[in-house]
Amino acid sequence: MFTTIPSFLEEWNNETLSTQRVLDTLTDASLQQRVAPDFRSMGQIAWHIATMIHEMLSQTGLKFDAPEGDEYAPASAKTIADTYRTASAGLAAAIQSQWTDASLAESSELYGALWVNAHTLRFLISHEIHHRGEMIILMRQAGLSVPGIYGPTREYWLERGMQPLV
């Protein structure tokens, strides 16, 4: 768990850069990609990532501007990417201005249970990584090039004329 605001912000900033690269790669057409008919579309997953930041962290009492999300994703990949950009920056600014390191040990009621704020922040990042992973599969199915996140991707090696490991 996080014990200082700077430790959270360092990880948050790194992860949001990766998520933003993924979201900025999406196209309007790719938003309809699904792994199977009864599963969320890539647009729905991306919209969930973008709107969950405010939905979850506003329950801790943090106040920050973030576009409100309906249940259904917009048809614009740019709108989703811009919404994420605004929400992730808003969260970082709110935490810096409204919380201290001691706030991380406080608890807030989320989803019918008490969550320690530091745990909520860890969950938010893990939740985002989880859904980003789902999107990477859908991106490949949609024919999009996947940006590197924790290292080079297959697309990276192929673009440089190198044979990726299989």
PyRosetta script that sets phi, psi and omega in degrees:
from pyrosetta import init, pose_from_sequence

init()
pose = pose_from_sequence("MFTTIPSFLEEWNNETLSTQRVLDTLTDASLQQRVAPDFRSMGQIAWHIATMIHEMLSQTGLKFDAPEGDEYAPASAKTIADTYRTASAGLAAAIQSQWTDASLAESSELYGALWVNAHTLRFLISHEIHHRGEMIILMRQAGLSVPGIYGPTREYWLERGMQPLV")
pose.set_psi(1, 157.6)
pose.set_omega(1, 178.9)
pose.set_phi(2, -77.1)
pose.set_psi(2, 139.2)
pose.set_omega(2, 177.0)
pose.set_phi(3, -115.6)
pose.set_psi(3, -10.5)
pose.set_omega(3, 176.8)
pose.set_phi(4, -137.6)
pose.set_psi(4, 151.3)
pose.set_omega(4, 176.5)
pose.set_phi(5, -62.1)
pose.set_psi(5, -45.3)
pose.set_omega(5, 178.8)
pose.set_phi(6, -59.3)
pose.set_psi(6, -34.7)
pose.set_omega(6, 179.4)
pose.set_phi(7, -67.2)
pose.set_psi(7, -39.3)
pose.set_omega(7, 175.4)
pose.set_phi(8, -64.8)
pose.set_psi(8, -48.7)
pose.set_omega(8, -175.6)
pose.set_phi(9, -61.5)
pose.set_psi(9, -35.5)
pose.set_omega(9, 177.5)
pose.set_phi(10, -62.3)
pose.set_psi(10, -48.2)
pose.set_omega(10, 179.6)
pose.set_phi(11, -68.8)
pose.set_psi(11, -42.4)
pose.set_omega(11, 179.6)
pose.set_phi(12, -58.2)
pose.set_psi(12, -46.9)
pose.set_omega(12, -179.4)
pose.set_phi(13, -62.6)
pose.set_psi(13, -40.2)
pose.set_omega(13, 177.7)
pose.set_phi(14, -64.2)
pose.set_psi(14, -46.2)
pose.set_omega(14, -177.7)
pose.set_phi(15, -69.2)
pose.set_psi(15, -38.1)
pose.set_omega(15, -179.7)
pose.set_phi(16, -68.0)
pose.set_psi(16, -32.1)
pose.set_omega(16, 175.5)
pose.set_phi(17, -61.8)
pose.set_psi(17, -42.7)
pose.set_omega(17, 178.9)
pose.set_phi(18, -65.9)
pose.set_psi(18, -45.9)
pose.set_omega(18, 179.4)
pose.set_phi(19, -63.2)
pose.set_psi(19, -40.3)
pose.set_omega(19, -179.7)
pose.set_phi(20, -63.2)
pose.set_psi(20, -38.9)
pose.set_omega(20, 177.3)
pose.set_phi(21, -61.5)
pose.set_psi(21, -40.8)
pose.set_omega(21, 177.9)
pose.set_phi(22, -63.9)
pose.set_psi(22, -50.1)
pose.set_omega(22, -177.8)
pose.set_phi(23, -64.1)
pose.set_psi(23, -36.2)
pose.set_omega(23, 179.4)
pose.set_phi(24, -70.0)
pose.set_psi(24, -15.6)
pose.set_omega(24, 178.7)
pose.set_phi(25, -84.5)
pose.set_psi(25, -22.2)
pose.set_omega(25, -176.8)
pose.set_phi(26, -64.4)
pose.set_psi(26, 150.5)
pose.set_omega(26, 173.8)
pose.set_phi(27, -115.5)
pose.set_psi(27, 162.6)
pose.set_omega(27, 178.1)
pose.set_phi(28, -57.6)
pose.set_psi(28, -42.6)
pose.set_omega(28, -179.4)
pose.set_phi(29, -64.8)
pose.set_psi(29, -35.9)
pose.set_omega(29, -176.8)
pose.set_phi(30, -68.9)
pose.set_psi(30, -19.0)
pose.set_omega(30, -177.8)
pose.set_phi(31, -62.7)
pose.set_psi(31, -20.7)
pose.set_omega(31, -178.9)
pose.set_phi(32, -85.4)
pose.set_psi(32, -8.7)
pose.set_omega(32, -177.1)
pose.set_phi(33, -61.1)
pose.set_psi(33, 133.6)
pose.set_omega(33, 177.1)
pose.set_phi(34, -132.6)
pose.set_psi(34, 152.1)
pose.set_omega(34, 175.5)
pose.set_phi(35, -74.1)
pose.set_psi(35, -30.8)
pose.set_omega(35, 177.4)
pose.set_phi(36, -161.1)
pose.set_psi(36, 162.1)
pose.set_omega(36, -174.0)
pose.set_phi(37, -55.2)
pose.set_psi(37, -35.9)
pose.set_omega(37, -175.3)
pose.set_phi(38, -93.7)
pose.set_psi(38, 16.6)
pose.set_omega(38, -179.4)
pose.set_phi(39, -108.6)
pose.set_psi(39, 162.0)
pose.set_omega(39, 176.6)
pose.set_phi(40, -59.5)
pose.set_psi(40, 145.9)
pose.set_omega(40, 173.0)
pose.set_phi(41, -77.7)
pose.set_psi(41, 164.4)
pose.set_omega(41, 177.0)
pose.set_phi(42, -60.7)
pose.set_psi(42, -37.1)
pose.set_omega(42, 177.6)
pose.set_phi(43, -61.2)
pose.set_psi(43, -41.0)
pose.set_omega(43, 178.5)
pose.set_phi(44, -65.9)
pose.set_psi(44, -39.8)
pose.set_omega(44, 178.7)
pose.set_phi(45, -66.0)
pose.set_psi(45, -45.5)
pose.set_omega(45, -179.7)
pose.set_phi(46, -62.0)
pose.set_psi(46, -42.6)
pose.set_omega(46, 179.3)
pose.set_phi(47, -64.9)
pose.set_psi(47, -39.1)
pose.set_omega(47, 177.3)
pose.set_phi(48, -60.5)
pose.set_psi(48, -44.9)
pose.set_omega(48, 178.0)
pose.set_phi(49, -60.0)
pose.set_psi(49, -45.8)
pose.set_omega(49, -175.4)
pose.set_phi(50, -66.6)
pose.set_psi(50, -37.2)
pose.set_omega(50, -174.5)
pose.set_phi(51, -95.0)
pose.set_psi(51, -17.7)
pose.set_omega(51, -178.4)
pose.set_phi(52, -66.9)
pose.set_psi(52, -28.0)
pose.set_omega(52, -178.7)
pose.set_phi(53, -56.0)
pose.set_psi(53, -53.9)
pose.set_omega(53, -178.4)
pose.set_phi(54, -72.7)
pose.set_psi(54, -41.4)
pose.set_omega(54, -178.8)
pose.set_phi(55, -56.9)
pose.set_psi(55, -44.3)
pose.set_omega(55, -177.1)
pose.set_phi(56, -77.6)
pose.set_psi(56, -51.5)
pose.set_omega(56, -171.4)
pose.set_phi(57, -76.6)
pose.set_psi(57, -20.3)
pose.set_omega(57, 175.3)
pose.set_phi(58, -67.4)
pose.set_psi(58, -22.3)
pose.set_omega(58, 177.7)
pose.set_phi(59, -70.7)
pose.set_psi(59, -14.9)
pose.set_omega(59, 177.3)
pose.set_phi(60, -88.2)
pose.set_psi(60, -2.8)
pose.set_omega(60, -178.0)
pose.set_phi(61, 97.7)
pose.set_psi(61, -5.5)
pose.set_omega(61, 177.0)
pose.set_phi(62, -65.7)
pose.set_psi(62, 139.5)
pose.set_omega(62, 178.0)
pose.set_phi(63, -114.4)
pose.set_psi(63, 121.2)
pose.set_omega(63, 175.1)
pose.set_phi(64, -158.8)
pose.set_psi(64, 152.4)
pose.set_omega(64, 179.5)
pose.set_phi(65, -76.9)
pose.set_psi(65, 132.3)
pose.set_omega(65, 174.2)
pose.set_phi(66, -157.2)
pose.set_psi(66, 137.4)
pose.set_omega(66, 178.1)
pose.set_phi(67, -57.4)
pose.set_psi(67, 136.1)
pose.set_omega(67, 178.3)
pose.set_phi(68, -77.1)
pose.set_psi(68, 143.7)
pose.set_omega(68, -178.7)
pose.set_phi(69, -111.9)
pose.set_psi(69, 136.2)
pose.set_omega(69, 169.9)
pose.set_phi(70, -80.5)
pose.set_psi(70, 174.6)
pose.set_omega(70, 178.7)
pose.set_phi(71, -64.6)
pose.set_psi(71, -33.2)
pose.set_omega(71, -174.8)
pose.set_phi(72, -100.5)
pose.set_psi(72, 138.4)
pose.set_omega(72, -178.2)
pose.set_phi(73, -70.9)
pose.set_psi(73, 147.7)
pose.set_omega(73, 173.2)
pose.set_phi(74, -69.7)
pose.set_psi(74, 163.6)
pose.set_omega(74, -179.4)
pose.set_phi(75, -84.2)
pose.set_psi(75, 0.7)
pose.set_omega(75, -176.1)
pose.set_phi(76, -106.9)
pose.set_psi(76, 118.5)
pose.set_omega(76, 176.6)
pose.set_phi(77, -63.4)
pose.set_psi(77, -36.5)
pose.set_omega(77, 179.1)
pose.set_phi(78, -63.6)
pose.set_psi(78, -40.7)
pose.set_omega(78, 178.2)
pose.set_phi(79, -61.6)
pose.set_psi(79, -42.6)
pose.set_omega(79, 179.0)
pose.set_phi(80, -64.1)
pose.set_psi(80, -48.1)
pose.set_omega(80, -179.6)
pose.set_phi(81, -61.6)
pose.set_psi(81, -42.0)
pose.set_omega(81, 179.3)
pose.set_phi(82, -67.7)
pose.set_psi(82, -36.7)
pose.set_omega(82, 177.4)
pose.set_phi(83, -63.1)
pose.set_psi(83, -44.2)
pose.set_omega(83, 177.8)
pose.set_phi(84, -61.6)
pose.set_psi(84, -45.7)
pose.set_omega(84, -179.0)
pose.set_phi(85, -56.8)
pose.set_psi(85, -45.4)
pose.set_omega(85, -179.5)
pose.set_phi(86, -66.8)
pose.set_psi(86, -46.0)
pose.set_omega(86, -177.5)
pose.set_phi(87, -66.5)
pose.set_psi(87, -43.3)
pose.set_omega(87, -177.3)
pose.set_phi(88, -68.2)
pose.set_psi(88, -39.0)
pose.set_omega(88, 176.9)
pose.set_phi(89, -68.9)
pose.set_psi(89, -39.3)
pose.set_omega(89, 178.6)
pose.set_phi(90, -61.7)
pose.set_psi(90, -41.2)
pose.set_omega(90, 178.3)
pose.set_phi(91, -63.2)
pose.set_psi(91, -47.4)
pose.set_omega(91, -179.1)
pose.set_phi(92, -58.6)
pose.set_psi(92, -44.6)
pose.set_omega(92, 179.8)
pose.set_phi(93, -65.1)
pose.set_psi(93, -40.6)
pose.set_omega(93, -179.4)
pose.set_phi(94, -64.4)
pose.set_psi(94, -44.0)
pose.set_omega(94, -179.5)
pose.set_phi(95, -63.8)
pose.set_psi(95, -41.4)
pose.set_omega(95, 179.5)
pose.set_phi(96, -63.8)
pose.set_psi(96, -37.4)
pose.set_omega(96, -174.1)
pose.set_phi(97, -93.9)
pose.set_psi(97, -22.3)
pose.set_omega(97, -172.8)
pose.set_phi(98, -110.5)
pose.set_psi(98, -19.2)
pose.set_omega(98, -178.0)
pose.set_phi(99, -116.7)
pose.set_psi(99, 156.4)
pose.set_omega(99, 169.1)
pose.set_phi(100, -116.7)
pose.set_psi(100, 176.2)
pose.set_omega(100, 176.9)
pose.set_phi(101, -57.2)
pose.set_psi(101, -33.9)
pose.set_omega(101, 179.7)
pose.set_phi(102, -65.2)
pose.set_psi(102, -28.4)
pose.set_omega(102, 178.7)
pose.set_phi(103, -61.8)
pose.set_psi(103, -25.9)
pose.set_omega(103, -178.7)
pose.set_phi(104, -65.6)
pose.set_psi(104, -26.6)
pose.set_omega(104, -179.8)
pose.set_phi(105, -88.7)
pose.set_psi(105, -7.7)
pose.set_omega(105, 178.7)
pose.set_phi(106, -77.0)
pose.set_psi(106, 160.5)
pose.set_omega(106, -179.5)
pose.set_phi(107, -114.3)
pose.set_psi(107, 151.3)
pose.set_omega(107, 176.5)
pose.set_phi(108, -136.0)
pose.set_psi(108, 150.2)
pose.set_omega(108, 177.9)
pose.set_phi(109, -83.4)
pose.set_psi(109, 121.5)
pose.set_omega(109, 176.4)
pose.set_phi(110, -132.6)
pose.set_psi(110, 128.5)
pose.set_omega(110, 172.8)
pose.set_phi(111, 54.3)
pose.set_psi(111, 38.1)
pose.set_omega(111, 174.9)
pose.set_phi(112, 83.7)
pose.set_psi(112, 9.8)
pose.set_omega(112, 179.4)
pose.set_phi(113, -141.7)
pose.set_psi(113, 162.1)
pose.set_omega(113, 175.0)
pose.set_phi(114, -86.9)
pose.set_psi(114, 126.2)
pose.set_omega(114, 177.9)
pose.set_phi(115, -117.5)
pose.set_psi(115, 133.7)
pose.set_omega(115, 172.0)
pose.set_phi(116, -69.0)
pose.set_psi(116, 135.9)
pose.set_omega(116, -175.9)
pose.set_phi(117, -55.3)
pose.set_psi(117, -39.4)
pose.set_omega(117, 178.3)
pose.set_phi(118, -62.1)
pose.set_psi(118, -38.3)
pose.set_omega(118, 177.0)
pose.set_phi(119, -66.2)
pose.set_psi(119, -39.8)
pose.set_omega(119, 179.1)
pose.set_phi(120, -60.0)
pose.set_psi(120, -43.1)
pose.set_omega(120, 179.0)
pose.set_phi(121, -64.9)
pose.set_psi(121, -40.8)
pose.set_omega(121, 177.8)
pose.set_phi(122, -63.7)
pose.set_psi(122, -44.0)
pose.set_omega(122, 179.4)
pose.set_phi(123, -61.6)
pose.set_psi(123, -43.3)
pose.set_omega(123, 179.5)
pose.set_phi(124, -56.7)
pose.set_psi(124, -47.0)
pose.set_omega(124, -179.9)
pose.set_phi(125, -65.9)
pose.set_psi(125, -46.2)
pose.set_omega(125, 180.0)
pose.set_phi(126, -62.6)
pose.set_psi(126, -40.3)
pose.set_omega(126, 178.5)
pose.set_phi(127, -60.6)
pose.set_psi(127, -44.3)
pose.set_omega(127, 179.4)
pose.set_phi(128, -64.3)
pose.set_psi(128, -43.9)
pose.set_omega(128, 178.9)
pose.set_phi(129, -61.0)
pose.set_psi(129, -43.5)
pose.set_omega(129, 178.6)
pose.set_phi(130, -55.5)
pose.set_psi(130, -51.7)
pose.set_omega(130, -177.7)
pose.set_phi(131, -72.1)
pose.set_psi(131, -30.5)
pose.set_omega(131, 175.6)
pose.set_phi(132, -62.9)
pose.set_psi(132, -38.5)
pose.set_omega(132, 176.9)
pose.set_phi(133, -62.9)
pose.set_psi(133, -41.4)
pose.set_omega(133, 175.9)
pose.set_phi(134, -60.0)
pose.set_psi(134, -41.8)
pose.set_omega(134, -177.5)
pose.set_phi(135, -66.0)
pose.set_psi(135, -33.5)
pose.set_omega(135, -179.0)
pose.set_phi(136, -62.2)
pose.set_psi(136, -40.8)
pose.set_omega(136, 176.2)
pose.set_phi(137, -62.3)
pose.set_psi(137, -46.7)
pose.set_omega(137, 179.9)
pose.set_phi(138, -64.3)
pose.set_psi(138, -34.7)
pose.set_omega(138, 177.3)
pose.set_phi(139, -61.3)
pose.set_psi(139, -43.9)
pose.set_omega(139, 179.3)
pose.set_phi(140, -65.2)
pose.set_psi(140, -40.7)
pose.set_omega(140, 177.5)
pose.set_phi(141, -62.6)
pose.set_psi(141, -32.6)
pose.set_omega(141, -179.2)
pose.set_phi(142, -84.5)
pose.set_psi(142, -1.3)
pose.set_omega(142, 178.4)
pose.set_phi(143, 82.1)
pose.set_psi(143, 16.8)
pose.set_omega(143, 178.9)
pose.set_phi(144, -89.5)
pose.set_psi(144, 151.5)
pose.set_omega(144, 175.1)
pose.set_phi(145, -81.8)
pose.set_psi(145, 129.0)
pose.set_omega(145, -177.3)
pose.set_phi(146, -87.9)
pose.set_psi(146, 126.5)
pose.set_omega(146, 177.2)
pose.set_phi(147, -73.6)
pose.set_psi(147, 153.1)
pose.set_omega(147, 175.8)
pose.set_phi(148, -66.2)
pose.set_psi(148, 142.7)
pose.set_omega(148, 178.8)
pose.set_phi(149, -121.6)
pose.set_psi(149, -66.3)
pose.set_omega(149, 178.3)
pose.set_phi(150, -105.2)
pose.set_psi(150, 7.9)
pose.set_omega(150, 179.4)
pose.set_phi(151, 167.6)
pose.set_psi(151, 179.9)
pose.set_omega(151, -178.4)
pose.set_phi(152, -64.1)
pose.set_psi(152, 148.4)
pose.set_omega(152, 176.6)
pose.set_phi(153, -100.1)
pose.set_psi(153, 169.1)
pose.set_omega(153, 175.7)
pose.set_phi(154, -54.8)
pose.set_psi(154, -42.7)
pose.set_omega(154, -179.8)
pose.set_phi(155, -61.1)
pose.set_psi(155, -38.6)
pose.set_omega(155, 178.8)
pose.set_phi(156, -59.0)
pose.set_psi(156, -49.0)
pose.set_omega(156, -178.1)
pose.set_phi(157, -65.6)
pose.set_psi(157, -43.3)
pose.set_omega(157, -179.9)
pose.set_phi(158, -62.9)
pose.set_psi(158, -40.3)
pose.set_omega(158, 178.5)
pose.set_phi(159, -61.5)
pose.set_psi(159, -24.3)
pose.set_omega(159, -179.0)
pose.set_phi(160, -100.8)
pose.set_psi(160, 11.7)
pose.set_omega(160, 176.9)
pose.set_phi(161, 73.2)
pose.set_psi(161, 19.6)
pose.set_omega(161, -178.4)
pose.set_phi(162, -105.3)
pose.set_psi(162, 152.0)
pose.set_omega(162, 178.3)
pose.set_phi(163, -87.7)
pose.set_psi(163, 116.8)
pose.set_omega(163, 178.7)
pose.set_phi(164, -72.8)
pose.set_psi(164, 154.6)
pose.set_omega(164, 174.9)
pose.set_phi(165, -72.0)
pose.set_psi(165, 145.5)
pose.set_omega(165, 177.5)
pose.set_phi(166, -113.2)
pose.dump_pdb("model.pdb")
